[in-house]
Every structure is written in structure tokens, then in C-alpha cells.
Amino acid sequence: MSKLSDHDAFVATGSLAAGSSDLLELAESRLRTSPYPAVRRLACDFRDGVLTLRGRVPSYYHKQMACSRVGRIQGIERIVDDVEVVDPRAASHRLPSLRAGG
């Protein structure tokens, strides 16, 4: 049976004490492995025990999925959710249509 390194054990469980860069890397990894493309595109920052999520998703479900993926990482004391829900069908978020002569 192979023994996990401390880093591998931390990534697998999120349970070892770690520095800020390790916690940020773990949070980013959890977002990047989401089955939802919108969650994979989110950005995060970590400072003084606070993880901040930023970006846009198409629904509150995706927003909740992002928070739940990073919510149980030991060492993250609080999550600031700066994720904006944007309806992809909303007219104000569509690219302008190209019209002949205009």
C-alpha cells in the first residue's frame, strides 16, 4: 500500500494545516473539477482565512454548487460570495445583432 505525501493527503481530504497558497490551490482545484462549466470559470482569492468567489453563473443552483464545492475546506473560515447570477437569455447580456447597413 502506498503512503500519501502530506500534500496529497491534504488535497484528498482538506484536513491538514496548510498555508494560504495551498488553500487557494485546493479551492481552485475543486472549482475546476466541477461538472458545470460555469463553476469551472469562477475565480477565487484567499486572504486571512477568507475565500472570495467571483464571476458569473447562469443560475442560483450553479452559485450554490460553487459554494458547496469549497465550503468544507478546513482552514477556510469564511466564504465571501461575489458570484453574480446572470440569465444568459436576458437581452442586456446578448451580443448586439449585426444588421445590414447599420
Sequence and secondary structure as in RCSB ss.txt:
>XXXX:A:sequence
MSKLSDHDAFVATGSLAAGSSDLLELAESRLRTSPYPAVRRLACDFRDGVLTLRGRVPSYYHKQMACSRVGRIQG
IERIVDDVEVVDPRAASHRLPSLRAGG
>XXXX:A:secstr
     HHHHHHHHS S   HHHHHHHHHHHHHT S HHHHT EEEEETTEEEEEEEESSHHHHHHHHHHHTT TT
  EEEEEEEE  TT GGGS     TT 
